[in-house]
């Protein structure tokens, strides 16, 4: 399928591909784009139906698999004539896509950064919750999804101390096409368990987690790092699940240190 993705392509140097989470768009990476583009070619797409990228209406019923999103990214790299291997940075759902990109396009990867994400598949209860949202989101509207999700995405300290960020994240989610929300929820519900992949990874992997993340907990991500031969974990203070926006300085610093280590 010929999919058109809107993407920021900024800076020059070794390529870094930033893959946003659900149900957001590339602007969640704005701090990282600005900083990393000083030394790297930063590519930050909107996945199908998110931000400024279109989506076919039938996808709400069929879903879009994590493998399909990964293949979309490979096509994007082709269009942008990115020939050298990239460092893929995946946040949450972007991390699920990262596992599939590794399975399907390993030759295009130099390294991975997996931010506030999981390797395990969904529990039956989590699947049921996703299917419920997929079924009802067009009636609910995206603003209802924002109201449900924002308190889970941000640390209590962020919700109390940075209401402007909570409002911004809510607005980003509220602008998301309900078709994209439904399609992604179905795709995430059906994703496979990537835990067996971890021990086979033959590339450097940085895991990043907010210390107050209740969705992808520090303990869970430590276990993922321990299972990865070249894995390491960076825990980010004063952040919940949405660490790249809650504590951009520490997240960006961890990425810069990791990227710098790849050239030594």
C-alpha positions in Angstrom: 0.0 0.0 0.0 1.3 3.5 -0.9 0.8 5.4 2.3 1.5 9.1 2.6 3.0 10.3 5.9 3.6 13.9 7.0 7.1 14.1 8.5 9.5 16.7 9.9 13.0 16.2 8.4 15.4 18.4 10.1 19.2 18.6 10.6 22.1 16.7 9.2 24.2 13.7 10.3 23.4 10.2 11.4 19.7 9.6 11.0 17.3 9.4 14.0 13.7 8.3 13.5 11.3 9.5 16.2 8.1 7.4 16.4 5.3 9.0 18.5 2.9 7.2 20.8 -0.9 6.8 20.9 -3.0 8.9 20.3 -0.5 11.7 19.6 1.6 13.1 16.7 5.1 14.1 16.0 4.9 17.3 18.1 5.3 15.3 21.3 9.0 15.2 20.3 9.4 18.9 19.8 12.1 19.3 22.5 14.0 16.3 21.2 13.7 17.5 17.6 15.2 20.9 18.3 18.1 19.5 20.4 19.0 16.4 18.3 18.9 18.3 15.0 22.0 20.1 16.0 24.0 17.0 15.3 21.7 14.5 13.7 19.2 14.2 10.8 16.0 13.9 12.7 12.9 12.4 11.0 9.7 12.7 13.0 6.6 11.4 11.1 2.9 11.4 11.9 1.7 7.9 11.7 -1.4 7.1 9.6 -4.3 9.2 10.8 -2.4 11.1 13.4 -1.4 14.7 13.1 -1.3 15.7 9.4 -1.2 12.1 7.9 -4.4 10.8 6.3 -6.0 7.5 6.9 -8.5 5.3 5.0 -11.9 5.2 6.7 -12.1 1.3 6.6 -9.1 1.1 9.0 -11.4 1.9 11.9 -13.0 -1.6 11.5 -10.0 -3.6 10.2 -7.3 -2.0 12.4 -3.7 -1.2 11.5 -1.1 -3.7 12.7 2.2 -2.7 14.4 3.9 -4.4 11.4 1.9 -2.2 9.0 3.1 0.9 10.8 6.7 -0.4 10.7 6.4 -1.0 6.9 5.1 2.6 6.5 8.2 3.9 8.2 10.5 1.8 5.9 8.7 3.3 2.9 9.1 6.7 4.3 12.9 6.2 4.7 12.9 5.1 1.0 11.2 8.2 -0.1 13.5 10.4 2.0 16.5 8.5 0.5 17.8 7.5 3.9 20.3 4.8 3.0 22.3 4.4 6.2 20.9 2.6 9.2 18.8 4.7 11.6 18.4 4.9 15.3 14.7 4.4 15.9 13.3 6.0 19.0 9.8 4.7 19.9 7.5 6.0 22.6 4.8 3.7 24.0 3.0 2.5 20.8 6.0 3.7 18.9 8.0 1.2 20.9 5.6 -1.6 19.8 6.2 -0.5 16.2 10.0 -0.5 17.0 9.9 -4.2 17.8 8.2 -4.9 14.5 10.6 -2.7 12.6 13.5 -4.7 14.1 11.9 -8.0 13.1 11.1 -6.8 9.6 13.8 -4.3 8.7 16.7 -5.2 10.9 19.3 -4.1 8.2 17.9 -0.5 8.5 18.6 -0.2 12.2 21.7 1.0 13.9 20.3 1.1 17.4 17.0 1.3 19.3 15.7 3.7 22.0 12.5 2.3 23.6 10.8 4.9 25.7 8.0 4.1 28.2 6.9 1.0 26.4 6.4 -2.7 26.7 7.6 -5.9 25.1 4.7 -8.1 26.4 1.4 -8.3 24.6 -1.9 -7.3 26.0 -3.7 -9.2 28.7 -7.3 -10.2 27.9 -8.6 -7.3 30.1 -6.4 -4.8 28.3 -7.6 -6.1 24.9 -11.2 -5.8 26.0 -10.6 -2.2 27.0 -9.0 -1.4 23.6 -11.8 -3.0 21.7 -14.4 -1.0 23.7 -12.7 2.2 22.8 -12.3 1.2 19.1 -16.0 0.4 19.0 -17.3 3.6 20.7 -14.7 6.3 19.9 -16.6 7.8 17.0 -19.6 8.3 19.2 -17.6 9.4 22.2 -15.4 11.8 20.2 -11.6 12.2 20.7 -12.1 14.7 23.5 -13.6 12.0 25.7 -10.5 9.8 25.0 -8.3 12.8 26.1 -10.3 13.0 29.4 -9.7 9.3 30.0 -6.1 9.2 29.1 -4.4 12.4 30.4 -4.5 11.5 34.1 -2.9 8.2 33.2 -0.2 9.6 31.0 1.2 12.3 33.3 2.7 12.0 36.8 0.6 13.4 39.7 3.4 16.1 40.1 3.0 17.1 36.5 -0.8 17.3 36.7 -0.5 19.5 39.7 2.5 21.5 38.8 2.2 21.9 35.0 -1.5 22.3 34.1 -0.4 23.9 30.8 1.2 20.7 29.7 -1.8 18.7 30.7 -4.0 21.0 28.7 -1.6 20.8 25.7 -1.6 16.9 25.8 -5.4 16.9 26.0 -5.6 19.2 23.0 -3.3 17.0 21.0 -5.4 13.9 21.7 -8.7 15.8 21.1 -7.6 16.7 17.6 -6.9 13.1 16.7 -9.1 11.4 14.1 -11.4 8.9 15.8 -10.7 6.5 12.9 -7.0 6.5 13.7 -7.8 5.9 17.4 -10.0 2.9 16.6 -7.5 1.5 14.0 -4.5 1.8 16.4 -6.4 0.3 19.3 -7.3 -2.7 17.3 -3.7 -3.0 16.1 -2.3 -2.8 19.6 -4.8 -5.3 20.9 -3.7 -7.9 18.4 0.0 -7.3 18.6 2.2 -10.3 19.5 4.4 -10.7 22.6 7.9 -9.4 21.7 9.5 -10.6 24.9 11.3 -13.5 23.2 12.9 -11.0 20.8 14.8 -9.2 23.6 17.5 -11.9 24.1 18.2 -12.1 20.4 18.7 -8.4 19.8 22.2 -7.8 18.3 22.2 -4.0 18.5 22.5 -1.4 21.3 19.2 -0.6 23.0 18.5 2.2 25.4 15.4 2.0 27.5 14.0 5.2 29.0 11.2 5.3 31.7 9.6 7.9 33.8 10.1 7.1 37.5 6.3 7.5 38.1 5.2 5.7 34.9 2.2 3.5 35.9 1.7 2.1 32.4 5.2 0.9 31.6 6.6 0.7 35.1 10.3 1.1 35.9 10.5 -2.5 37.2 9.0 -3.8 33.9 11.4 -1.8 31.8 14.4 -2.8 34.0 13.5 -6.5 33.3 13.5 -5.7 29.6 16.9 -4.0 29.8 18.2 -7.0 31.8 17.0 -9.4 29.1 18.7 -7.4 26.3 22.3 -8.2 25.6 23.3 -4.6 24.9 20.5 -3.1 26.9 20.7 -0.3 29.4 18.0 1.7 31.3 17.7 5.4 32.1 15.1 6.3 34.7 13.8 9.8 34.4 12.8 11.8 37.6 9.7 14.0 37.8 8.0 12.1 34.9 5.2 9.6 34.4 4.4 7.8 31.1 4.9 10.9 28.9 8.5 11.5 30.0 9.7 13.2 26.7 7.3 16.1 27.5 7.3 15.9 31.3 11.1 16.0 31.7 12.5 16.8 28.2 15.9 17.9 29.5 16.7 14.5 31.1 15.2 12.5 28.3 17.0 14.4 25.6 20.3 14.1 27.6 19.9 10.4 27.9 19.3 10.1 24.2 22.3 12.4 23.3 24.6 10.4 25.6 23.5 7.1 24.0 23.7 8.4 20.4 27.2 9.8 21.2 28.3 6.3 22.4 27.4 4.8 19.1 30.2 6.6 17.3 32.9 5.7 19.7 
